[in-house]
Amino acid sequence: MLDPVTAFATASAAYSFVKKAVEAGREIEDIGGQLGTWFSACADLKQAEEDSRDPPLFKKLLHKGSVEQEAVENLMRRKKIEQQEKELRELIVYRFGVDTYREMMEERRQIRNSRERVTELQRKKKAKIFQNIIVIGLIVAILTLPVAVSMWLFGRNE
């Protein structure tokens, strides 16, 4: 994952490419990769902003700048991304039609939902594995405790 500044720079570069390509009459297939780059950078930016709400200790200690400065920077990046998204939507709708844009957004939604389901399943699987390890450890401890106690008791009598 990228830091907010890098993610924003990546999104802005991809936006510029897509805008110029659409204005030059390029087909949707030609700009798909850069659109994907723009959406990925936007997702990275959003994740970085969420992560900054609860940063690791080392970042809290070493972070330069005020809270207000960080808030203003986040807001300005978010507003610029919103503006880019609006302009991209208008360009795509104007050049390729509203149906193409709707299909693209629906596909995006489906992929996001699919990835979220996979992530949730992985999280549940890890939790279940951890739970099973705890249960097995407790069973082993419970079964070995009588053996250990009896060995200790019989070992004392000798």
N, C-alpha and C positions, 0 to 999 in steps of 0.2 A: 504494500500500500504506500501511496505517496503522501508527502506532507502537503498541507493546504496550498502553499505557494507554488510548488511544482505541479500539483494537480490543476491549479487554476491556469498556469502557463500552458500546460498541455491542452486543456480545454480550449483556451483562446486560440492556440495555433491551429487546432483541428477545426474550430469554428471558421477561422479566416480561410482555410483551405476549402471547406465545404461551400462557403458563401461565394468565393471566387469561381469554383467549379460549376455551381448551379447557374451563376450569372453568365458563365461562358457556354452554357448549354449542354454540359456533360450529363450523362444518364445516371440514374439512381444507382446502378451497379458500380459505376465509377467512383461514387462518393460514399458507398456503404462502409468501407473500412474506416474512413475518417469520421463518419457519423458514429460508428462504434467507438472510436477513440474518444470522441467528445463525450458520449454517454458514460464511458468508463471513467474518464477523468472527473466528470460531474459526480459520479457515485463515490469515487475516491475522496473528492472534496467534502462531500456530505459526511462520509465516515470519519474523515480527519477532524471535522468540526465536532462530531459526536464524541470522538475520543478525547478531544481537548477539554471537554467538560469534566472529565475525571482523569487527568494526566497521571503518569507514573511519578513516583517521588522524585527521581532525578530531574525530571522536567520541571516539577514545581520549584525545585531548589535552584536550577540553572536558567530558568526562563527569563529572558530579557524583555523588558517592556511591561507596560501596565495592563491590567485587566481591561480597562477602557479601550486601550489601543487595539488589543486583540479582538474585542467585540466589534469595534468599528471596521477593522480589516475583514473580519468574517462577514459582516453585513454588506460591505461593499462588494466582496467577491460573490456573495449569494445574489445580490441585486444584478450584477453584471451577467451572471449565469442565467438568471431569469430572463433578462433582456435578450441574451443570445438564443435561448430556447424559443422565445416568442418569434424572433426574426427567422430562425431556422424553420419553425413551423410554417410561417408565412411563405418562405421561399419554396419549401417542399410542396405545400398546397398549391401555390401558384404555378409551379413548374410541372409537378407530377399529378396533382389532383388530391382532393380531400380523402379519397378512398385509400390511396397509397399511404398517406400519413396515418390514417386510422389503423390500417393493417400493420404498419410498423409499430405503432404504440401498443396494439393488442399483442403482437408477437413479443414485444419487450415485457409486457405485463406477465405473459405466460412464462417466459424464461425466468423472470424474477421470482415468480411464485414457485416454479419448479426448484430453483436453487434454494429458496428459503425452506422448502419441504425437505430437501436433501440435507441441508444444514441442521434442521431440527431432528431429523432421523439420526444423524451422526451424533448429535448431542445426547439424544436418548440412549443410543447404543453405548456411548462412553459411560453414561451414568449407570446403566445396567451392568456393565463390566465392572465398574468400581464397586457397585453394590454386591455383586457376586464375589469379588475378591474379599470384601469385608466378611461376608457370610462364611466363606470357606475358611478364612482365618479364625473366625470365632469357633467354628466346628472343630477345627484342628486343636485349638486351645482347650476347648471343653473336653475333647477326647484324650488329650495328652496330660491334662491336669491330674486325673486319678492315677495314671501310671507314674507320673513324677512324684506325687505324694506317697504312693505305696513304696516306690523305690527309696524315697527318703526315710520313710518309717522303718522299713525292713533293713535298710543300710545302717541305721542307728543302733539296732539291736545286736549287731555283730561285734 
